[in-house]
Amino acid sequence: MRFYIIAMLFVIFDVETMFLFPWAIKFKSLGLVGLISMFVFLGILLVGYIWLYKKGALDWA
């Protein structure tokens, strides 16, 4: 059961990182608004990782 949880977390965060790829390609043309929006997106990801870490979902043992 533990492997299933880790696999689901990997899929969720892997899909979220797919959203970073188009941003990295168009980084120079997006300007300040694109930079701020990506920092907000990365902040949301960071909050998710911190929440999962505190919940203990990232511990394998």
mmCIF file of the N, C-alpha and C atoms, coordinates in Angstrom:
data_MODEL
# 
_entry.id   MODEL 
# 
loop_
_atom_site.group_PDB 
_atom_site.id 
_atom_site.type_symbol 
_atom_site.label_atom_id 
_atom_site.label_alt_id 
_atom_site.label_comp_id 
_atom_site.label_asym_id 
_atom_site.label_entity_id 
_atom_site.label_seq_id 
_atom_site.pdbx_PDB_ins_code 
_atom_site.Cartn_x 
_atom_site.Cartn_y 
_atom_site.Cartn_z 
_atom_site.occupancy 
_atom_site.B_iso_or_equiv 
_atom_site.pdbx_formal_charge 
_atom_site.auth_seq_id 
_atom_site.auth_comp_id 
_atom_site.auth_asym_id 
_atom_site.auth_atom_id 
_atom_site.pdbx_PDB_model_num 
ATOM 1   N N  . MET A 1 1  ? 0.824  -1.196 0.000   1.00 0.00 ? 1  MET A N  1 
ATOM 2   C CA . MET A 1 1  ? 0.000  0.000  0.000   1.00 0.00 ? 1  MET A CA 1 
ATOM 3   C C  . MET A 1 1  ? 0.866  1.257  0.000   1.00 0.00 ? 1  MET A C  1 
ATOM 4   N N  . ARG A 1 2  ? 2.011  1.169  0.626   1.00 0.00 ? 2  ARG A N  1 
ATOM 5   C CA . ARG A 1 2  ? 2.882  2.340  0.711   1.00 0.00 ? 2  ARG A CA 1 
ATOM 6   C C  . ARG A 1 2  ? 3.416  2.729  -0.670  1.00 0.00 ? 2  ARG A C  1 
ATOM 7   N N  . PHE A 1 3  ? 3.736  1.741  -1.481  1.00 0.00 ? 3  PHE A N  1 
ATOM 8   C CA . PHE A 1 3  ? 4.234  2.024  -2.823  1.00 0.00 ? 3  PHE A CA 1 
ATOM 9   C C  . PHE A 1 3  ? 3.185  2.752  -3.656  1.00 0.00 ? 3  PHE A C  1 
ATOM 10  N N  . TYR A 1 4  ? 1.934  2.406  -3.481  1.00 0.00 ? 4  TYR A N  1 
ATOM 11  C CA . TYR A 1 4  ? 0.847  3.044  -4.217  1.00 0.00 ? 4  TYR A CA 1 
ATOM 12  C C  . TYR A 1 4  ? 0.788  4.540  -3.911  1.00 0.00 ? 4  TYR A C  1 
ATOM 13  N N  . ILE A 1 5  ? 0.938  4.913  -2.652  1.00 0.00 ? 5  ILE A N  1 
ATOM 14  C CA . ILE A 1 5  ? 0.896  6.325  -2.263  1.00 0.00 ? 5  ILE A CA 1 
ATOM 15  C C  . ILE A 1 5  ? 2.067  7.084  -2.877  1.00 0.00 ? 5  ILE A C  1 
ATOM 16  N N  . ILE A 1 6  ? 3.259  6.504  -2.797  1.00 0.00 ? 6  ILE A N  1 
ATOM 17  C CA . ILE A 1 6  ? 4.438  7.146  -3.374  1.00 0.00 ? 6  ILE A CA 1 
ATOM 18  C C  . ILE A 1 6  ? 4.282  7.276  -4.891  1.00 0.00 ? 6  ILE A C  1 
ATOM 19  N N  . ALA A 1 7  ? 3.748  6.256  -5.542  1.00 0.00 ? 7  ALA A N  1 
ATOM 20  C CA . ALA A 1 7  ? 3.552  6.309  -6.995  1.00 0.00 ? 7  ALA A CA 1 
ATOM 21  C C  . ALA A 1 7  ? 2.544  7.392  -7.377  1.00 0.00 ? 7  ALA A C  1 
ATOM 22  N N  . MET A 1 8  ? 1.473  7.527  -6.623  1.00 0.00 ? 8  MET A N  1 
ATOM 23  C CA . MET A 1 8  ? 0.484  8.562  -6.905  1.00 0.00 ? 8  MET A CA 1 
ATOM 24  C C  . MET A 1 8  ? 1.072  9.954  -6.711  1.00 0.00 ? 8  MET A C  1 
ATOM 25  N N  . LEU A 1 9  ? 1.861  10.142 -5.662  1.00 0.00 ? 9  LEU A N  1 
ATOM 26  C CA . LEU A 1 9  ? 2.510  11.434 -5.443  1.00 0.00 ? 9  LEU A CA 1 
ATOM 27  C C  . LEU A 1 9  ? 3.472  11.756 -6.576  1.00 0.00 ? 9  LEU A C  1 
ATOM 28  N N  . PHE A 1 10 ? 4.193  10.752 -7.052  1.00 0.00 ? 10 PHE A N  1 
ATOM 29  C CA . PHE A 1 10 ? 5.106  10.969 -8.171  1.00 0.00 ? 10 PHE A CA 1 
ATOM 30  C C  . PHE A 1 10 ? 4.349  11.408 -9.411  1.00 0.00 ? 10 PHE A C  1 
ATOM 31  N N  . VAL A 1 11 ? 3.243  10.754 -9.711  1.00 0.00 ? 11 VAL A N  1 
ATOM 32  C CA . VAL A 1 11 ? 2.463  11.104 -10.901 1.00 0.00 ? 11 VAL A CA 1 
ATOM 33  C C  . VAL A 1 11 ? 1.913  12.522 -10.780 1.00 0.00 ? 11 VAL A C  1 
ATOM 34  N N  . ILE A 1 12 ? 1.400  12.868 -9.625  1.00 0.00 ? 12 ILE A N  1 
ATOM 35  C CA . ILE A 1 12 ? 0.833  14.205 -9.428  1.00 0.00 ? 12 ILE A CA 1 
ATOM 36  C C  . ILE A 1 12 ? 1.893  15.278 -9.624  1.00 0.00 ? 12 ILE A C  1 
ATOM 37  N N  . PHE A 1 13 ? 3.039  15.124 -8.974  1.00 0.00 ? 13 PHE A N  1 
ATOM 38  C CA . PHE A 1 13 ? 4.068  16.155 -9.082  1.00 0.00 ? 13 PHE A CA 1 
ATOM 39  C C  . PHE A 1 13 ? 4.791  16.103 -10.422 1.00 0.00 ? 13 PHE A C  1 
ATOM 40  N N  . ASP A 1 14 ? 4.790  14.970 -11.083 1.00 0.00 ? 14 ASP A N  1 
ATOM 41  C CA . ASP A 1 14 ? 5.372  14.888 -12.417 1.00 0.00 ? 14 ASP A CA 1 
ATOM 42  C C  . ASP A 1 14 ? 4.515  15.651 -13.419 1.00 0.00 ? 14 ASP A C  1 
ATOM 43  N N  . VAL A 1 15 ? 3.216  15.549 -13.299 1.00 0.00 ? 15 VAL A N  1 
ATOM 44  C CA . VAL A 1 15 ? 2.318  16.304 -14.176 1.00 0.00 ? 15 VAL A CA 1 
ATOM 45  C C  . VAL A 1 15 ? 2.482  17.803 -13.927 1.00 0.00 ? 15 VAL A C  1 
ATOM 46  N N  . GLU A 1 16 ? 2.654  18.181 -12.684 1.00 0.00 ? 16 GLU A N  1 
ATOM 47  C CA . GLU A 1 16 ? 2.837  19.600 -12.383 1.00 0.00 ? 16 GLU A CA 1 
ATOM 48  C C  . GLU A 1 16 ? 4.142  20.129 -12.953 1.00 0.00 ? 16 GLU A C  1 
ATOM 49  N N  . THR A 1 17 ? 5.173  19.317 -12.984 1.00 0.00 ? 17 THR A N  1 
ATOM 50  C CA . THR A 1 17 ? 6.427  19.786 -13.566 1.00 0.00 ? 17 THR A CA 1 
ATOM 51  C C  . THR A 1 17 ? 6.339  19.888 -15.085 1.00 0.00 ? 17 THR A C  1 
ATOM 52  N N  . MET A 1 18 ? 5.391  19.184 -15.695 1.00 0.00 ? 18 MET A N  1 
ATOM 53  C CA . MET A 1 18 ? 5.186  19.343 -17.139 1.00 0.00 ? 18 MET A CA 1 
ATOM 54  C C  . MET A 1 18 ? 4.719  20.757 -17.472 1.00 0.00 ? 18 MET A C  1 
ATOM 55  N N  . PHE A 1 19 ? 4.069  21.416 -16.530 1.00 0.00 ? 19 PHE A N  1 
ATOM 56  C CA . PHE A 1 19 ? 3.654  22.796 -16.749 1.00 0.00 ? 19 PHE A CA 1 
ATOM 57  C C  . PHE A 1 19 ? 4.841  23.755 -16.744 1.00 0.00 ? 19 PHE A C  1 
ATOM 58  N N  . LEU A 1 20 ? 5.951  23.346 -16.166 1.00 0.00 ? 20 LEU A N  1 
ATOM 59  C CA . LEU A 1 20 ? 7.141  24.196 -16.146 1.00 0.00 ? 20 LEU A CA 1 
ATOM 60  C C  . LEU A 1 20 ? 7.859  24.213 -17.490 1.00 0.00 ? 20 LEU A C  1 
ATOM 61  N N  . PHE A 1 21 ? 7.733  23.183 -18.269 1.00 0.00 ? 21 PHE A N  1 
ATOM 62  C CA . PHE A 1 21 ? 8.458  23.086 -19.538 1.00 0.00 ? 21 PHE A CA 1 
ATOM 63  C C  . PHE A 1 21 ? 8.078  24.191 -20.528 1.00 0.00 ? 21 PHE A C  1 
ATOM 64  N N  . PRO A 1 22 ? 6.792  24.432 -20.806 1.00 0.00 ? 22 PRO A N  1 
ATOM 65  C CA . PRO A 1 22 ? 6.459  25.533 -21.725 1.00 0.00 ? 22 PRO A CA 1 
ATOM 66  C C  . PRO A 1 22 ? 6.902  26.892 -21.185 1.00 0.00 ? 22 PRO A C  1 
ATOM 67  N N  . TRP A 1 23 ? 6.830  27.072 -19.891 1.00 0.00 ? 23 TRP A N  1 
ATOM 68  C CA . TRP A 1 23 ? 7.275  28.324 -19.289 1.00 0.00 ? 23 TRP A CA 1 
ATOM 69  C C  . TRP A 1 23 ? 8.768  28.525 -19.517 1.00 0.00 ? 23 TRP A C  1 
ATOM 70  N N  . ALA A 1 24 ? 9.551  27.468 -19.386 1.00 0.00 ? 24 ALA A N  1 
ATOM 71  C CA . ALA A 1 24 ? 10.993 27.578 -19.589 1.00 0.00 ? 24 ALA A CA 1 
ATOM 72  C C  . ALA A 1 24 ? 11.320 27.925 -21.038 1.00 0.00 ? 24 ALA A C  1 
ATOM 73  N N  . ILE A 1 25 ? 10.522 27.451 -21.973 1.00 0.00 ? 25 ILE A N  1 
ATOM 74  C CA . ILE A 1 25 ? 10.763 27.756 -23.383 1.00 0.00 ? 25 ILE A CA 1 
ATOM 75  C C  . ILE A 1 25 ? 10.433 29.218 -23.696 1.00 0.00 ? 25 ILE A C  1 
ATOM 76  N N  . LYS A 1 26 ? 9.354  29.730 -23.139 1.00 0.00 ? 26 LYS A N  1 
ATOM 77  C CA . LYS A 1 26 ? 8.904  31.099 -23.418 1.00 0.00 ? 26 LYS A CA 1 
ATOM 78  C C  . LYS A 1 26 ? 9.305  32.093 -22.333 1.00 0.00 ? 26 LYS A C  1 
ATOM 79  N N  . PHE A 1 27 ? 10.314 31.779 -21.554 1.00 0.00 ? 27 PHE A N  1 
ATOM 80  C CA . PHE A 1 27 ? 10.681 32.589 -20.399 1.00 0.00 ? 27 PHE A CA 1 
ATOM 81  C C  . PHE A 1 27 ? 10.970 34.043 -20.764 1.00 0.00 ? 27 PHE A C  1 
ATOM 82  N N  . LYS A 1 28 ? 11.754 34.280 -21.801 1.00 0.00 ? 28 LYS A N  1 
ATOM 83  C CA . LYS A 1 28 ? 12.155 35.650 -22.146 1.00 0.00 ? 28 LYS A CA 1 
ATOM 84  C C  . LYS A 1 28 ? 10.997 36.489 -22.666 1.00 0.00 ? 28 LYS A C  1 
ATOM 85  N N  . SER A 1 29 ? 10.056 35.886 -23.341 1.00 0.00 ? 29 SER A N  1 
ATOM 86  C CA . SER A 1 29 ? 8.960  36.666 -23.917 1.00 0.00 ? 29 SER A CA 1 
ATOM 87  C C  . SER A 1 29 ? 7.815  36.909 -22.930 1.00 0.00 ? 29 SER A C  1 
ATOM 88  N N  . LEU A 1 30 ? 7.795  36.232 -21.809 1.00 0.00 ? 30 LEU A N  1 
ATOM 89  C CA . LEU A 1 30 ? 6.689  36.389 -20.857 1.00 0.00 ? 30 LEU A CA 1 
ATOM 90  C C  . LEU A 1 30 ? 6.812  37.643 -20.007 1.00 0.00 ? 30 LEU A C  1 
ATOM 91  N N  . GLY A 1 31 ? 8.016  38.064 -19.738 1.00 0.00 ? 31 GLY A N  1 
ATOM 92  C CA . GLY A 1 31 ? 8.214  39.268 -18.951 1.00 0.00 ? 31 GLY A CA 1 
ATOM 93  C C  . GLY A 1 31 ? 7.980  39.037 -17.467 1.00 0.00 ? 31 GLY A C  1 
ATOM 94  N N  . LEU A 1 32 ? 7.721  40.138 -16.775 1.00 0.00 ? 32 LEU A N  1 
ATOM 95  C CA . LEU A 1 32 ? 7.581  40.107 -15.321 1.00 0.00 ? 32 LEU A CA 1 
ATOM 96  C C  . LEU A 1 32 ? 6.326  39.356 -14.875 1.00 0.00 ? 32 LEU A C  1 
ATOM 97  N N  . VAL A 1 33 ? 5.258  39.486 -15.621 1.00 0.00 ? 33 VAL A N  1 
ATOM 98  C CA . VAL A 1 33 ? 4.009  38.802 -15.255 1.00 0.00 ? 33 VAL A CA 1 
ATOM 99  C C  . VAL A 1 33 ? 4.194  37.288 -15.295 1.00 0.00 ? 33 VAL A C  1 
ATOM 100 N N  . GLY A 1 34 ? 4.878  36.794 -16.312 1.00 0.00 ? 34 GLY A N  1 
ATOM 101 C CA . GLY A 1 34 ? 5.146  35.360 -16.405 1.00 0.00 ? 34 GLY A CA 1 
ATOM 102 C C  . GLY A 1 34 ? 6.050  34.875 -15.293 1.00 0.00 ? 34 GLY A C  1 
ATOM 103 N N  . LEU A 1 35 ? 7.032  35.698 -14.925 1.00 0.00 ? 35 LEU A N  1 
ATOM 104 C CA . LEU A 1 35 ? 7.939  35.335 -13.841 1.00 0.00 ? 35 LEU A CA 1 
ATOM 105 C C  . LEU A 1 35 ? 7.199  35.252 -12.511 1.00 0.00 ? 35 LEU A C  1 
ATOM 106 N N  . ILE A 1 36 ? 6.367  36.236 -12.247 1.00 0.00 ? 36 ILE A N  1 
ATOM 107 C CA . ILE A 1 36 ? 5.606  36.241 -10.990 1.00 0.00 ? 36 ILE A CA 1 
ATOM 108 C C  . ILE A 1 36 ? 4.626  35.072 -10.946 1.00 0.00 ? 36 ILE A C  1 
ATOM 109 N N  . SER A 1 37 ? 3.962  34.806 -12.052 1.00 0.00 ? 37 SER A N  1 
ATOM 110 C CA . SER A 1 37 ? 2.997  33.700 -12.056 1.00 0.00 ? 37 SER A CA 1 
ATOM 111 C C  . SER A 1 37 ? 3.693  32.354 -11.850 1.00 0.00 ? 37 SER A C  1 
ATOM 112 N N  . MET A 1 38 ? 4.888  32.181 -12.382 1.00 0.00 ? 38 MET A N  1 
ATOM 113 C CA . MET A 1 38 ? 5.608  30.928 -12.163 1.00 0.00 ? 38 MET A CA 1 
ATOM 114 C C  . MET A 1 38 ? 6.107  30.818 -10.731 1.00 0.00 ? 38 MET A C  1 
ATOM 115 N N  . PHE A 1 39 ? 6.505  31.935 -10.123 1.00 0.00 ? 39 PHE A N  1 
ATOM 116 C CA . PHE A 1 39 ? 6.889  31.879 -8.714  1.00 0.00 ? 39 PHE A CA 1 
ATOM 117 C C  . PHE A 1 39 ? 5.696  31.518 -7.835  1.00 0.00 ? 39 PHE A C  1 
ATOM 118 N N  . VAL A 1 40 ? 4.523  32.006 -8.188  1.00 0.00 ? 40 VAL A N  1 
ATOM 119 C CA . VAL A 1 40 ? 3.314  31.623 -7.447  1.00 0.00 ? 40 VAL A CA 1 
ATOM 120 C C  . VAL A 1 40 ? 3.058  30.127 -7.619  1.00 0.00 ? 40 VAL A C  1 
ATOM 121 N N  . PHE A 1 41 ? 3.182  29.637 -8.838  1.00 0.00 ? 41 PHE A N  1 
ATOM 122 C CA . PHE A 1 41 ? 2.984  28.210 -9.113  1.00 0.00 ? 41 PHE A CA 1 
ATOM 123 C C  . PHE A 1 41 ? 3.995  27.364 -8.344  1.00 0.00 ? 41 PHE A C  1 
ATOM 124 N N  . LEU A 1 42 ? 5.266  27.769 -8.370  1.00 0.00 ? 42 LEU A N  1 
ATOM 125 C CA . LEU A 1 42 ? 6.293  27.028 -7.634  1.00 0.00 ? 42 LEU A CA 1 
ATOM 126 C C  . LEU A 1 42 ? 6.077  27.114 -6.129  1.00 0.00 ? 42 LEU A C  1 
ATOM 127 N N  . GLY A 1 43 ? 5.552  28.245 -5.658  1.00 0.00 ? 43 GLY A N  1 
ATOM 128 C CA . GLY A 1 43 ? 5.230  28.377 -4.241  1.00 0.00 ? 43 GLY A CA 1 
ATOM 129 C C  . GLY A 1 43 ? 4.138  27.407 -3.819  1.00 0.00 ? 43 GLY A C  1 
ATOM 130 N N  . ILE A 1 44 ? 3.137  27.240 -4.671  1.00 0.00 ? 44 ILE A N  1 
ATOM 131 C CA . ILE A 1 44 ? 2.074  26.276 -4.384  1.00 0.00 ? 44 ILE A CA 1 
ATOM 132 C C  . ILE A 1 44 ? 2.640  24.862 -4.337  1.00 0.00 ? 44 ILE A C  1 
ATOM 133 N N  . LEU A 1 45 ? 3.546  24.543 -5.265  1.00 0.00 ? 45 LEU A N  1 
ATOM 134 C CA . LEU A 1 45 ? 4.202  23.231 -5.238  1.00 0.00 ? 45 LEU A CA 1 
ATOM 135 C C  . LEU A 1 45 ? 4.994  23.039 -3.954  1.00 0.00 ? 45 LEU A C  1 
ATOM 136 N N  . LEU A 1 46 ? 5.702  24.078 -3.548  1.00 0.00 ? 46 LEU A N  1 
ATOM 137 C CA . LEU A 1 46 ? 6.503  23.994 -2.329  1.00 0.00 ? 46 LEU A CA 1 
ATOM 138 C C  . LEU A 1 46 ? 5.624  23.778 -1.104  1.00 0.00 ? 46 LEU A C  1 
ATOM 139 N N  . VAL A 1 47 ? 4.505  24.471 -1.048  1.00 0.00 ? 47 VAL A N  1 
ATOM 140 C CA . VAL A 1 47 ? 3.569  24.279 0.067   1.00 0.00 ? 47 VAL A CA 1 
ATOM 141 C C  . VAL A 1 47 ? 3.058  22.843 0.078   1.00 0.00 ? 47 VAL A C  1 
ATOM 142 N N  . GLY A 1 48 ? 2.787  22.289 -1.095  1.00 0.00 ? 48 GLY A N  1 
ATOM 143 C CA . GLY A 1 48 ? 2.345  20.892 -1.175  1.00 0.00 ? 48 GLY A CA 1 
ATOM 144 C C  . GLY A 1 48 ? 3.400  19.923 -0.680  1.00 0.00 ? 48 GLY A C  1 
ATOM 145 N N  . TYR A 1 49 ? 4.652  20.146 -1.077  1.00 0.00 ? 49 TYR A N  1 
ATOM 146 C CA . TYR A 1 49 ? 5.733  19.279 -0.606  1.00 0.00 ? 49 TYR A CA 1 
ATOM 147 C C  . TYR A 1 49 ? 5.912  19.383 0.909   1.00 0.00 ? 49 TYR A C  1 
ATOM 148 N N  . ILE A 1 50 ? 5.843  20.593 1.441   1.00 0.00 ? 50 ILE A N  1 
ATOM 149 C CA . ILE A 1 50 ? 5.990  20.770 2.892   1.00 0.00 ? 50 ILE A CA 1 
ATOM 150 C C  . ILE A 1 50 ? 4.851  20.082 3.629   1.00 0.00 ? 50 ILE A C  1 
ATOM 151 N N  . TRP A 1 51 ? 3.634  20.217 3.120   1.00 0.00 ? 51 TRP A N  1 
ATOM 152 C CA . TRP A 1 51 ? 2.486  19.574 3.756   1.00 0.00 ? 51 TRP A CA 1 
ATOM 153 C C  . TRP A 1 51 ? 2.636  18.057 3.748   1.00 0.00 ? 51 TRP A C  1 
ATOM 154 N N  . LEU A 1 52 ? 3.072  17.500 2.606   1.00 0.00 ? 52 LEU A N  1 
ATOM 155 C CA . LEU A 1 52 ? 3.271  16.053 2.528   1.00 0.00 ? 52 LEU A CA 1 
ATOM 156 C C  . LEU A 1 52 ? 4.390  15.589 3.445   1.00 0.00 ? 52 LEU A C  1 
ATOM 157 N N  . TYR A 1 53 ? 5.446  16.378 3.555   1.00 0.00 ? 53 TYR A N  1 
ATOM 158 C CA . TYR A 1 53 ? 6.555  16.023 4.436   1.00 0.00 ? 53 TYR A CA 1 
ATOM 159 C C  . TYR A 1 53 ? 6.109  16.013 5.895   1.00 0.00 ? 53 TYR A C  1 
ATOM 160 N N  . LYS A 1 54 ? 5.361  17.037 6.302   1.00 0.00 ? 54 LYS A N  1 
ATOM 161 C CA . LYS A 1 54 ? 4.883  17.099 7.688   1.00 0.00 ? 54 LYS A CA 1 
ATOM 162 C C  . LYS A 1 54 ? 3.858  16.007 7.984   1.00 0.00 ? 54 LYS A C  1 
ATOM 163 N N  . LYS A 1 55 ? 3.087  15.620 6.982   1.00 0.00 ? 55 LYS A N  1 
ATOM 164 C CA . LYS A 1 55 ? 2.106  14.550 7.160   1.00 0.00 ? 55 LYS A CA 1 
ATOM 165 C C  . LYS A 1 55 ? 2.777  13.188 7.241   1.00 0.00 ? 55 LYS A C  1 
ATOM 166 N N  . GLY A 1 56 ? 4.013  13.091 6.722   1.00 0.00 ? 56 GLY A N  1 
ATOM 167 C CA . GLY A 1 56 ? 4.741  11.834 6.758   1.00 0.00 ? 56 GLY A CA 1 
ATOM 168 C C  . GLY A 1 56 ? 4.536  10.987 5.523   1.00 0.00 ? 56 GLY A C  1 
ATOM 169 N N  . ALA A 1 57 ? 3.940  11.572 4.487   1.00 0.00 ? 57 ALA A N  1 
ATOM 170 C CA . ALA A 1 57 ? 3.660  10.799 3.280   1.00 0.00 ? 57 ALA A CA 1 
ATOM 171 C C  . ALA A 1 57 ? 4.917  10.511 2.471   1.00 0.00 ? 57 ALA A C  1 
ATOM 172 N N  . LEU A 1 58 ? 5.978  11.249 2.688   1.00 0.00 ? 58 LEU A N  1 
ATOM 173 C CA . LEU A 1 58 ? 7.206  11.048 1.928   1.00 0.00 ? 58 LEU A CA 1 
ATOM 174 C C  . LEU A 1 58 ? 8.180  10.102 2.619   1.00 0.00 ? 58 LEU A C  1 
ATOM 175 N N  . ASP A 1 59 ? 7.854  9.658  3.822   1.00 0.00 ? 59 ASP A N  1 
ATOM 176 C CA . ASP A 1 59 ? 8.706  8.707  4.538   1.00 0.00 ? 59 ASP A CA 1 
ATOM 177 C C  . ASP A 1 59 ? 8.399  7.297  4.055   1.00 0.00 ? 59 ASP A C  1 
ATOM 178 N N  . TRP A 1 60 ? 9.416  6.580  3.662   1.00 0.00 ? 60 TRP A N  1 
ATOM 179 C CA . TRP A 1 60 ? 9.210  5.233  3.144   1.00 0.00 ? 60 TRP A CA 1 
ATOM 180 C C  . TRP A 1 60 ? 9.031  4.222  4.275   1.00 0.00 ? 60 TRP A C  1 
ATOM 181 N N  . ALA A 1 61 ? 9.726  4.405  5.366   1.00 0.00 ? 61 ALA A N  1 
ATOM 182 C CA . ALA A 1 61 ? 9.698  3.417  6.462   1.00 0.00 ? 61 ALA A CA 1 
ATOM 183 C C  . ALA A 1 61 ? 8.466  3.494  7.301   1.00 0.00 ? 61 ALA A C  1 
# 
